[in-house]
């Protein structure tokens, strides 16, 4: 929400605002924790979180059930609600959305708040899988999250795409990583592969828009 307020109310560029907030939060986390993951606890991740990350229901992992619920919730909200239409309108053209009666500032703040909430949910699940929290726990997923969005057909400039496509992009990336691991490729090869995929798709989208 703080990111949304800085961008919508104070006109700070999104990239600058989010990078600055990231640095501030990381610094506060490091300072308040003293650099320690956990000082006096027998189990780093609460049992409920570990169960959610490693448990299963009807033979299907709980994490997959949770992802299916999030997918249905987000896809439904974007496809059939006024909120979804306003989101696409804001991404396409903020000025046109404002002239159409949409409160662009309020929508921007709401969307950034939701983004932070889902990011927190992802972080909680990572803690459950790993058993404990650490400052750089989500760093390996920063680049892959962008790649999944681009592969899923979402226009990173806004106005086009859907969550089902992003889910398909995430699955495709998982398959790609599995193949690279099976071939015993080092980590830098994966980073190069992500970069090539993103650039290739962005070039393809750019040519499509020119037509």
C-alpha positions in Angstrom: 0.0 0.0 0.0 2.9 2.3 0.8 4.2 1.8 -2.7 0.9 2.6 -4.2 0.6 5.8 -2.2 4.0 6.9 -3.3 3.3 6.2 -6.9 -0.4 7.4 -7.1 -0.3 10.4 -4.7 3.3 11.7 -5.0 4.0 10.8 -8.6 7.2 8.7 -7.8 8.1 6.4 -10.7 7.1 2.9 -10.0 10.6 1.4 -10.4 12.1 3.9 -8.1 9.4 3.6 -5.5 9.5 -0.2 -5.3 13.3 -0.4 -5.3 13.5 2.3 -2.5 10.9 0.5 -0.5 12.7 -2.8 -0.9 15.9 -1.3 0.4 14.2 0.3 3.4 12.3 -2.9 4.4 15.4 -5.0 4.0 17.4 -2.6 6.1 14.8 -2.5 8.8 14.5 -6.3 8.8 18.2 -6.7 9.1 18.5 -4.1 11.8 15.5 -5.3 13.9 16.6 -8.9 13.7 20.2 -8.3 14.4 21.0 -10.5 11.4 19.6 -13.6 13.1 16.9 -15.7 11.5 15.5 -16.8 14.8 16.8 -16.1 18.3 15.0 -18.4 20.7 12.5 -20.7 18.9 12.6 -24.5 18.7 10.8 -24.6 15.3 11.5 -21.8 12.8 8.3 -22.2 10.8 5.0 -22.7 12.7 3.5 -26.2 12.4 0.5 -24.9 10.5 2.7 -23.3 7.8 4.9 -26.4 7.5 1.7 -28.6 7.2 0.4 -26.3 4.5 3.6 -26.5 2.6 4.3 -30.2 2.9 0.8 -31.8 3.5 -1.7 -33.2 1.1 -5.4 -33.7 0.7 -6.9 -36.5 -1.4 -3.4 -37.2 -2.7 -2.9 -33.6 -3.9 -0.4 -31.3 -2.2 -2.0 -28.6 -0.1 0.1 -26.0 -1.8 -1.5 -27.0 -5.1 -5.0 -26.6 -3.6 -4.0 -23.2 -2.4 -2.7 -22.2 -5.8 -5.8 -23.5 -7.5 -7.9 -21.4 -5.1 -5.8 -18.3 -5.8 -6.0 -18.9 -9.5 -9.8 -19.2 -9.5 -10.2 -16.2 -7.3 -7.9 -13.9 -9.3 -9.1 -15.1 -12.7 -12.7 -14.7 -11.7 -12.1 -11.2 -10.3 -10.3 -10.1 -13.4 -12.8 -11.6 -15.9 -16.3 -10.9 -14.5 -16.1 -8.1 -12.0 -16.1 -4.3 -12.2 -12.7 -4.4 -10.4 -11.3 -6.5 -13.2 -12.5 -4.2 -16.0 -11.2 -1.2 -14.1 -7.8 -2.9 -13.7 -7.5 -3.6 -17.4 -8.6 0.0 -18.2 -6.1 1.5 -15.8 -3.3 -0.6 -17.3 -4.3 0.3 -20.9 -4.6 4.1 -20.4 -4.8 5.7 -16.9 -6.1 9.0 -18.4 -8.9 7.3 -20.3 -9.7 5.2 -17.3 -10.0 8.4 -15.2 -12.2 10.1 -17.8 -14.4 6.9 -17.8 -15.1 7.5 -14.1 -12.5 5.2 -12.5 -10.6 6.5 -9.5 -7.2 5.8 -10.8 -5.3 6.7 -7.7 -7.5 4.5 -5.4 -7.2 1.6 -7.9 -3.4 2.0 -8.1 -3.1 1.9 -4.3 -5.4 -1.1 -4.0 -3.6 -3.0 -6.7 -0.2 -2.5 -5.1 -1.6 -3.5 -1.7 -3.0 -6.7 -3.3 0.4 -7.3 -4.9 2.1 -7.0 -1.5 -0.4 -9.3 0.0 0.1 -12.1 -2.5 3.8 -11.6 -2.3 3.6 -12.1 1.5 1.6 -15.3 0.9 4.3 -16.6 -1.4 6.9 -15.7 1.2 5.0 -17.6 3.9 4.8 -20.7 1.7 8.6 -20.4 1.0 9.2 -20.3 4.8 7.0 -23.4 5.1 9.0 -25.3 2.5 12.4 -24.2 3.8 11.6 -24.5 7.5 12.9 -21.0 8.3 13.0 -17.4 7.1 16.0 -15.6 5.7 16.5 -12.1 4.3 17.2 -13.2 0.7 14.8 -16.1 0.6 12.9 -14.8 -2.4 15.8 -13.5 -4.4 16.0 -16.5 -6.7 12.4 -16.0 -7.7 12.7 -12.3 -8.7 13.8 -12.9 -12.3 11.6 -16.0 -12.7 8.5 -14.2 -11.6 9.0 -11.7 -14.4 9.7 -14.5 -16.9 6.5 -16.3 -15.9 4.5 -13.2 -16.5 6.0 -12.5 -19.9 5.7 -16.1 -21.0 2.1 -16.1 -19.9 1.3 -13.4 -22.4 0.9 -10.4 -20.0 1.9 -7.1 -21.4 4.3 -5.7 -18.8 3.2 -2.2 -19.8 -0.3 -3.0 -18.8 -3.7 -3.7 -20.3 -3.4 -7.2 -21.6 -3.0 -10.7 -20.1 -4.7 -12.9 -17.5 -3.7 -15.0 -14.5 -4.3 -18.3 -16.2 -1.6 -17.4 -18.7 0.7 -16.5 -15.9 0.0 -19.9 -14.2 0.8 -21.6 -17.5 4.0 -19.5 -17.8 5.1 -20.6 -14.3 4.5 -24.3 -15.2 6.5 -23.9 -18.4 9.4 -22.3 -16.5 9.3 -25.2 -14.0 9.5 -27.7 -16.8 12.4 -25.7 -18.3 14.3 -25.6 -15.0 13.7 -29.4 -14.6 15.1 -30.1 -18.0 18.2 -27.9 -17.3 18.7 -29.6 -14.0 18.4 -33.0 -15.6 21.1 -31.9 -18.1 23.3 -30.9 -15.1 23.4 -27.3 -16.4 24.9 -24.7 -13.9 22.9 -21.9 -12.4 24.3 -19.3 -14.8 22.8 -21.2 -17.8 19.4 -20.9 -16.2 19.8 -17.1 -15.8 20.8 -16.9 -19.5 17.8 -19.0 -20.5 15.4 -16.7 -18.6 16.9 -13.6 -20.1 16.8 -15.0 -23.7 13.2 -16.1 -23.2 12.1 -12.7 -21.9 13.9 -10.7 -24.6 12.6 -13.0 -27.4 9.0 -12.7 -26.2 9.2 -8.9 -25.7 10.6 -8.6 -29.2 7.7 -10.7 -30.5 5.1 -8.6 -28.6 6.7 -5.4 -29.9 6.4 -6.5 -33.5 2.9 -7.6 -33.0 1.9 -4.2 -31.6 3.6 -2.4 -34.5 1.3 -4.3 -36.9 
